[in-house]
Amino acid sequence: MKRVSIIIFCYLLLFLSALLPTQQTAAPSQTLLLPLANMLANPSSTPGVRTETRALWVVRYTLSSPEAVKELVRRAKGNGFTDLVVQVRGRGDAYYASRLEPRAEVLANQPADFDPLALTIDEAHRVGLRVHAWINIYIVANIEILPRSGDHLIYKHPEWVGVPRGLAGELYYLDPESPDYLKRVADYTRANRNDLEGIFVSPAHPEVKENIFSIWMDVAQKYEVDGLHFDYVRYPNPQFDYSRTSLDRFRAEIEKNLNAGTREFLATQAGSDPLIYATTYPDRYAQFQRNQVTDLVAQIYRGVKRVKPHVVISAAVFANDEVAAKSRFQDWKLWLKRGWLDVVCPMAYTTDTDLFRKQLLSAINNSSGKQVWGGISAFKQTADSSLEKIKVTRDLGADGFILFSYDSSIKVSAHNPQGNYLERVREALRIGTRVMAQ
């Protein structure tokens, strides 16, 4: 409707200018119509209108060489995308010039002055693409091979590592500096690989919070990013975290509201069962854990906005909000309601278009007026199937879509036999700009 209104307005101006004397109309009508033409050509620069976001999640390995970064920007721009969400912290490592974490191991053969994030920003901004720094929050190490660098946080701060409930009783009394401490967590993680993507840190540890906050602020202050993006901003599953710090902090919090008799009884039991408070009050412990994640999101949002008010804060979240809040302690509906996110990206990773529609509609209904980008699993479905999901984002009035991932879209696979996923999306969308009323 905005585009139609502007076009009608243009014709009206032409009609009115025709009624004026010839010598007075040429310059004034040209002066008025040029800005309107510019508005039509560049609707994102026009007050009151915005364009559809067409984003790509870019996994960190694409940032492993200057050539790959330049190819990323070329293909994204050439295929009509607007935003790159590039993973610059994958597993407690850095694909940028970090003062806090070790340089990513895959960059070992690159020149020391190669800064993947800086190059991505330079190349993308040169052709008009926006760049969001994607930062994994609590996951810090893969399962099979642990980090080599002695500066990695799991070695420098083993007390930060999240503890599964099954190990909580024995690890509560074991010194985290003991080599056996980290080994037991790693062995447990490998034995439960179907439920765990890697080793996580404890969201309840105050020093973990400060470390993550510092990482975000380092990136926000050092780089001209257009946005910063949360991922893995959650607990791995309901069996985490039962580290000593988490259990002790919960005990201190809950004891404030216990009567003397209950307090004495539980204190007596805690000598042989350090989980007694968490198991006695499971719902309150779950809320305690949700609060840890929420507090970090709020702290980061406020901190970034103080130094870079224009930077967009977004998050990849579980599309099912009930599962997210109850099983992963990721209360993203509350974050949106409180204004601690600008954009939510529900990972509606299903090939079923009807289910995708249902999940996206739920996110839109719970967005509290914030932007919603529909997260589409390009890695597990054909381009035609992804295009069905893109149509749904438009039908429902979402603010855009984001494909996971660029990396899978350029690789030959059963879903992408020609390796031309992005080109097929471009052809089907015909690249035209969709103008949306704010």
N, C-alpha and C positions, 0 to 999 in steps of 0.2 A: 504493500500500500504506500509506503514511503516513496518508493521509486516512481510509482504512478503519479503521486501528488506532485513530485518535483517536475516530472515531464509536463504535466498539465500546466504547472506554474510557468514553465519555459514558454509554452505556446501562448499563454495569456500575455506574457511580457512582449512577445513578438507582435501580437495583435495590437496591444496598446501602443507600441513604438511606431506601428504603421500609421496611427492616427496623428502623430506629431509631424511638424515640418521636417522635410528631408534633411536640411542642413543640421538639424539638432538631433537626429535620431542615430546616425551612424556610430559615433563614439559612445554615447550613453548606453545604447542597447548592447554593444560589444562588451562594454565594461560590466554590465549586469549578467550577461549570459555566460561569460567565461568562467566565473566562479561556480555557476550552476553546473556547467559541463564538468568542471573539476570534481564537484561533489558526486556526480554520477560515476565518474571514472575512479574515484577514491572514496567510497562511502565510509571507510573506517575513520577518515579525517573529518567527517561531518558530525557536528553535535547532534545527539539524539538518535543516531543510527550506528550499528556495528555489524561486522561481518561474521559469517560462520567460521568458527575455529576448526581447522583441519590439522590435527596434530599427529605426531609420531613419537612413540616411546622408542628411544635409541639405547640399546644395551651397551654397556661400557666397552666391550671388545671392539666396537666400531671406532672408538677413539684411540686405537692403539698405534696409529700412524698418521702423519699429515695427509698422505694420499687418500686414506680412507675417510678422513674428515671432509676433505674437499669433494670427494665423490658423494658423500652423504648430502651435503648442501646442494650440489648440482642436481641430484635426483629428486630431492624433496622440492626444490624450487621448480624444477621442470615439470613436476607432476601435480602442481597446484596446491601443495601443502603450505600452511601458514606458520606452524609452530613446531619446534624440535624440543622434546623433553629428553635431555641427555644425561645418562647415568654417570655421575662424577664421583660417587662414593658407593662402591659395591659391597665389599666385605671388610670394612674397617681400613680401607686403603683409599688413595687419592689419584684421580685423573685430572689433577690441577695442581698448582703450586701451593701445597698445604704446609702450614707451619705446625700442624698438630698430628698428622698421620703419615705413615710411610707411603712413598710413591708406589703405584701399582706395579706388580711384578712383571706384567706383560709389556711394560714400558722400558724394561731394562736395556734393550738394545737400541733405544731411541736416544737422540742427543739430549743432554741434560736440560737444555733450554726449551725443549718441546713441551708446551703447555696445551694439552688437548682442549680444555675448556676455553682458554683464551683464543685459540685458533678457530674453534667452532663459532664463537661469538663474532669474531672479525669477519669470517667468511659469510656467515648467515646474515649479519646486519648489512653487509655490502649489497646483498640482493633482496633485502626487505623481509627476511624471516626473523621470527622471534625465537629466543633461546631460554629455556627453563632448566636450571640445574637440578637434576634428580638425585636426591640424597636418601639412600637406605638408612633407616634409623637404628633398629635394634639387632638386626642380623649382622654378624661381624666375621664369620668364617665359614667356609665350605666344610662338607662332611669328610670327604675322602682324604684331601691333602690340606694340612693345616698351614697357616702362613709361615714363610721362611724367615721373614724379618724379625729380629729380636726386639724391634721397636713396636711391634704390633701390640695392640692393647690387651689381647688375651694373655700375653706373657708379662707385660708391664703391670697389668692390673687383673690378675685372675679372680680377685674378689668381686669384680664387676660381672662376672659370667653368671647367666641365669641358671638356676638349678631345677631339675625336674622333681616332681613330688616323690618319685620312686627312689631318689638318692638323698632326699632332704635330711632324713634322720642321721645318716652317717656323715654327710658333708657338713652338717651344722657344727660338728665338733672337730672337723679336720682343718688344719691351717691351709688357706688358699695358696700359700707359697709352696706347699708341698707339691712336687711333680705329679703325685697321684691324684690330686684334686682335679686338675684340668683333664688328665687322662680319663678319669671316670666319666666326666661330662661328655668328652669326645666319644668314648666307647658307647655310652648310652645313646648318643645322637645317631651314631652309625647303625646301631641295632634297631632304631626306630625311624629309619629313613623315609618310610611311607608317610609319616606324620610330621617330620622335621626337615626343613630345607637347609639347616645348618646350625651353627652355634649362635645363640642370642645372648645379649647382655641383659641385666636386670633393670627394668624400667623404674623400680623402686629405689635404686641406689642414687643418692644425691649427686655423687660425683659423675655418674653416667649422664645424668641430666645436664650438668654443667658442661661436660665434654661435648655432648651433642649440640647444645646451644652455642658453644664457642665455634664449632665447625660451621654451623649455619651463618653466624655473624661474620666469620672469616670470609666465606664465599660472598655474602651480601656486600661487604665493604670493599672487597678487592676487585670484583668483577661487575661489568655492566650487564648483568643478566636482566632479562625481562620478567623472569619468574623463578621461584624456588618450589620444589616439588617433594612432598613426603611420600615415602613408600616404606613398607614393613614398619609402619607406625602402629604396632600392635604386639601382643604376646603371641608366641608361636602356636599355642593351643592351651586348653584349660588345665593341663598338667604343669604349667609354669606360672609364676616363678615362686619357688620355695627356698630361695637363698636365705642365709642367716640375716642379712640386712633387711630383706622384705619381711620376714617373720618377726624380727625384733621391732621394726617400725610399726607394724600392725599391732603388736602387743602393746606398745606404748600408747598408741592411739585409742585402743579399745578399753584399756584399763581405766581411763579417765571417767568412764561412765558405768563402771561396775560397782556393785555394793561390796562392802568389806568382806563378806562371807564368800562371795563368788570369786573375788579377786584372790583371796587366800587359797581357795581350793585349786584354782587354775594355776597359780604360781607353784603349788606343790606338785601338780601333775607335769608342769613344764620341765622339771628336772629330768624326767625320763622320756618325755614326748614334746619336743620343741614345736611340733605342729599343732598342739592342743588348741591354741586360740583360733587358728585358721579353720580347723575341723569343727570346732564348737560353733563358730559363727561363719559358715561358708558364704552366705549371701553378703555379709558385710565385708568379708575378705575379697569377694569378687568386685564389690563396689570400690574398695580400696585400690584394687588393681586398675580398674577403669580410670580412677582419679589420677593415677600416676601418668598414664598416657595423655589424658586430657590436660593436665597441668603443663606438660611439656609443650603440647601444641599451642596452648595459650601463651606461654612464655616466649616461644619462638616467634609467633605471629606478632606480638607486641614489639619484640626486639627488632625484627626486620623492618617493620613499618616505621619505627623511630628513625632509622637511618636511610631507608629507601621506601618512602610511602607509596611510590608508583609500582613497586614490584608485586607481581601477582603470586599469591600463596595458594598452592593447589595440593591435592592429596589423592593418591590411588587407594581406594577402599574396597572392602568386600561389598558386593552388590546387595546381598541379603543383609539388611541392617540389623535384624534380630540375631543372626549368627555372628555378625561382626561384634555386636555389643556383649552378647552373652558368652561366646566361646573364645573370642580374641581380645575382648575388653577394649574394643575400638568403637567408641560412641560418637561416630561421625555426625549423626543427626544433631547432637548437642553442640558440636563444634560449629556447625553451620548456624544453628539458632543463636549462639553467643557471638557470632561474627568473627570466628577465629580461622575461617577459610574464605578465600575468594572464589575458588572453583573446586568442585568435587568431581572425581573421575571414577564412577562405579565400574569395577572390573566385572562386567556382565559377560563372562567368558563362556558363553554357551553358543552352540551352533543352531539351537532352536530359536527361531525368530519370534515366536509367540512368547517364549519365556524371556527373551531379551527385552521385548516390549514391556512386559510386566515389571521387570526389574528396573528398567530405565524410568518408567512412569512413577514407580515408588520413590526413586531418587529425586525426580523433579518435584513430586508432591511434598517431599521433606527437605527441600533445598533452602527454605527460608529466604527466598529471593536471590540466592547466590547462583553463580553459573554452574551448569552441569554439562560435562563432556562425556558422551557415551563411550565407555571403554570396550573395544571390539577385539576379539581374539583372532587376529589374522593368521596366527601361526597354526591354528587348528581347523581352518575352513577355507574354502575356495574364495576367490575374489568376488564371484557372483553372490555367494552367501554373505560376505561382508557388506556388499552393496545393499542387500536387503536390510541389514542392520542400520546402515547409514540412512536409508530412507525412513526407517523408524525414528531415528533421532530428529529428522526434519518434521515428520508428521506430528510428533509429540511436542515440538517447539523447544528442543534442547538447544544449547548454545553452540554445539559442535560435536565432534567425535575425535577419538584418539585411537590409533591402531597399535596393537602389540603384535609384532614390533617391526621396525624398519629392517632389522637384521634378518628376520625370517622372510621378509618380503623380497629380499634380493637373492635368496638362496633357492636353488632348485629342490623341489620336494614333491610329494604326492599331491599336495594342495596348490603347488606353484610350479608345474612342470616346465615352464619356459623361463622361470626366474624373473618374470615381468609383472609381478603383482601390482606395483604402484602404477605402472603404465596402463594396466587394465582398469584400475580404479579411476585414473585420470580420464581415460576415454569415455567411461560410462557416465562420469559426472559432468563431462564437457567443460570442466574447469570454471564455468561461469560463477561470478560472485553472487552469493545470496545475501541480500540486505535484510536486516532484521530490526524491528522497532525496539527501542530500549524501554 
